[in-house]
Each structure stands twice: as structure tokens, then as C-alpha cells.
Amino acid sequence: MKNLSLGKKLKAIRQSKGLTQDDVVYETEISKATYTRIETDKTSVTIEDLEKIAKVLEVTVIEILTYGSDSVSELEKCRKQLQEKEKELRAKDKEIISLQKKLLAEMEKKLKK
């Protein structure tokens, strides 16, 4: 499904959700004629309308734009890498905090002498 036009992506997502064009236009208040032209790539869509459509389709604008492309798997891979780095940072933070506590304890001992 690579290189789908925006209209084809919207149509595929809409159909996968079991929605009709009427369902989308009712919720977005975009005219049916305009929505049909959007899905058939005969007109462009504003970002505001794209956000409304995304909300009805229960997806993000990014998910629409990357639908059917390998970039979705790339995004997921990046997300997992970030989660791993976050875990590593938390462990490092705990280690640093532990060292700071030890240092403070040592300083308190010296001050009490």
C-alpha cells in the first residue's frame, strides 16, 4: 500500500472502521460533495478539516499521513528505542541520586565532628 494519495488513505481508513462517507460528513460538518472530492483527490483538505476527519476516524493526523507506509514501523521502532533509553536514564538517575545521598551523609558526618 505504498504511495497512496491522501484521499485513498482516508477512504481506506474510513472503510476499515466500517464507516460511510455520510458518517464522516455528519460528524465533521464537511459537505458531502467536499468530502467526496477529498477522497477522490479532486480537492485539497485543510488541516482543520483533516483534524476533524482524524477525530471521527479515531486516528491521528500522523497515522493518516503515514498510513500504508513503512514509516509506521519506523515510528514504532523509534518509540521502542526511546522507551529503552528512558529506562536507562531512570536507572542512571537512581544511581546519581544514591551517590548524592551518600555524599550528603559523608558531609554531615564531617560537619558533626
The 8 nearest C-alpha neighbors of each residue, nearest first, counted from 0:
[[1, 67, 3, 2, 68, 66, 8, 69],
 [0, 2, 68, 3, 67, 69, 66, 4],
 [3, 1, 4, 0, 68, 67, 5, 66],
 [4, 2, 1, 7, 8, 0, 5, 67],
 [3, 5, 7, 6, 8, 2, 40, 9],
 [4, 6, 8, 7, 9, 3, 64, 40],
 [38, 5, 7, 9, 40, 8, 4, 39],
 [6, 8, 10, 4, 9, 5, 3, 11],
 [9, 7, 5, 11, 6, 10, 12, 3],
 [10, 8, 6, 12, 7, 11, 13, 5],
 [9, 11, 7, 13, 8, 12, 38, 14],
 [12, 10, 8, 14, 13, 9, 7, 15],
 [11, 13, 15, 9, 14, 10, 8, 16],
 [14, 12, 10, 16, 18, 15, 11, 9],
 [13, 15, 17, 11, 16, 12, 18, 10],
 [14, 16, 12, 17, 13, 11, 18, 10],
 [17, 15, 13, 14, 18, 12, 56, 11],
 [18, 16, 14, 15, 13, 19, 12, 22],
 [19, 17, 13, 16, 14, 22, 20, 23],
 [18, 20, 22, 21, 23, 17, 13, 14],
 [19, 21, 23, 22, 24, 18, 31, 34],
 [20, 22, 19, 24, 23, 25, 31, 18],
 [23, 21, 19, 25, 20, 24, 18, 26],
 [22, 24, 20, 26, 21, 25, 27, 55],
 [23, 25, 29, 27, 21, 28, 26, 22],
 [26, 24, 22, 28, 23, 27, 21, 29],
 [25, 27, 23, 24, 28, 22, 55, 29],
 [28, 26, 24, 29, 51, 25, 23, 52],
 [29, 27, 24, 25, 26, 30, 23, 31],
 [30, 28, 24, 27, 34, 31, 33, 25],
 [31, 29, 33, 32, 24, 34, 28, 25],
 [30, 32, 34, 33, 24, 35, 29, 21],
 [33, 31, 35, 30, 34, 36, 29, 37],
 [34, 32, 36, 30, 35, 31, 37, 29],
 [33, 35, 37, 31, 36, 32, 30, 38],
 [34, 36, 32, 38, 37, 33, 31, 39],
 [35, 37, 41, 33, 39, 34, 42, 38],
 [38, 36, 34, 40, 42, 35, 39, 6],
 [6, 39, 37, 35, 40, 36, 10, 7],
 [38, 40, 36, 37, 41, 6, 35, 7],
 [41, 39, 37, 6, 42, 38, 36, 43],
 [40, 42, 36, 39, 37, 43, 38, 35],
 [43, 41, 37, 40, 36, 44, 33, 39],
 [42, 44, 37, 45, 40, 41, 36, 6],
 [43, 45, 48, 49, 37, 46, 42, 47],
 [46, 44, 48, 47, 49, 43, 50, 42],
 [45, 47, 49, 48, 50, 44, 51, 60],
 [46, 48, 50, 45, 49, 51, 44, 52],
 [49, 47, 51, 45, 50, 46, 52, 44],
 [48, 50, 46, 52, 51, 47, 53, 45],
 [49, 51, 53, 47, 48, 52, 46, 54],
 [52, 50, 48, 54, 49, 53, 27, 47],
 [51, 53, 49, 55, 54, 50, 48, 56],
 [54, 52, 56, 50, 58, 51, 55, 59],
 [53, 55, 57, 51, 52, 56, 50, 58],
 [56, 54, 52, 57, 53, 23, 51, 26],
 [55, 57, 53, 54, 58, 52, 13, 16],
 [58, 56, 54, 55, 53, 59, 52, 16],
 [59, 57, 53, 56, 62, 54, 60, 63],
 [60, 58, 62, 61, 53, 63, 57, 54],
 [59, 61, 63, 62, 53, 64, 50, 58],
 [62, 60, 64, 59, 63, 65, 58, 66],
 [63, 61, 59, 65, 60, 64, 66, 58],
 [64, 62, 60, 66, 61, 65, 59, 8],
 [63, 65, 61, 62, 66, 60, 5, 8],
 [64, 66, 62, 63, 68, 61, 71, 70],
 [67, 65, 63, 68, 62, 64, 8, 71],
 [66, 68, 0, 1, 65, 69, 3, 8],
 [69, 67, 1, 70, 66, 65, 71, 0],
 [68, 70, 71, 72, 73, 67, 1, 65],
 [69, 71, 73, 68, 72, 74, 65, 66],
 [72, 70, 74, 69, 73, 65, 68, 75],
 [73, 71, 75, 74, 70, 69, 76, 68],
 [74, 72, 70, 76, 71, 75, 77, 69],
 [73, 75, 77, 71, 72, 76, 70, 78],
 [74, 76, 78, 72, 73, 77, 79, 71],
 [75, 77, 73, 79, 74, 78, 72, 80],
 [78, 76, 80, 74, 75, 79, 81, 73],
 [77, 79, 75, 81, 76, 80, 74, 82],
 [80, 78, 82, 76, 81, 77, 75, 83],
 [81, 79, 77, 83, 82, 78, 84, 76],
 [82, 80, 84, 78, 79, 83, 85, 77],
 [81, 83, 85, 79, 80, 84, 78, 86],
 [82, 84, 80, 86, 85, 81, 79, 87],
 [85, 83, 87, 81, 86, 82, 88, 80],
 [84, 86, 82, 88, 83, 87, 81, 89],
 [87, 85, 89, 83, 84, 88, 82, 90],
 [88, 86, 84, 90, 85, 89, 91, 83],
 [89, 87, 91, 85, 90, 86, 92, 84],
 [88, 90, 92, 86, 91, 87, 93, 85],
 [89, 91, 93, 87, 88, 92, 94, 86],
 [90, 92, 88, 94, 93, 89, 95, 87],
 [93, 91, 89, 95, 94, 90, 88, 96],
 [94, 92, 96, 90, 91, 95, 97, 89],
 [93, 95, 91, 97, 92, 96, 98, 90],
 [96, 94, 92, 98, 97, 93, 91, 99],
 [97, 95, 99, 93, 98, 94, 92, 100],
 [96, 98, 94, 100, 95, 99, 93, 101],
 [97, 99, 101, 95, 96, 100, 102, 94],
 [100, 98, 96, 102, 101, 97, 95, 103],
 [101, 99, 103, 97, 102, 98, 104, 96],
 [102, 100, 104, 98, 99, 103, 105, 97],
 [101, 103, 99, 105, 100, 104, 98, 106],
 [104, 102, 106, 100, 105, 101, 107, 99],
 [103, 105, 101, 107, 102, 106, 100, 108],
 [106, 104, 102, 108, 103, 107, 101, 109],
 [105, 107, 103, 109, 108, 104, 102, 110],
 [108, 106, 110, 104, 105, 109, 103, 111],
 [107, 109, 105, 111, 106, 110, 104, 112],
 [110, 108, 106, 112, 107, 111, 105, 104],
 [109, 111, 107, 112, 108, 106, 105, 104],
 [112, 110, 108, 109, 107, 106, 105, 104],
 [111, 109, 110, 108, 107, 106, 105, 104]]
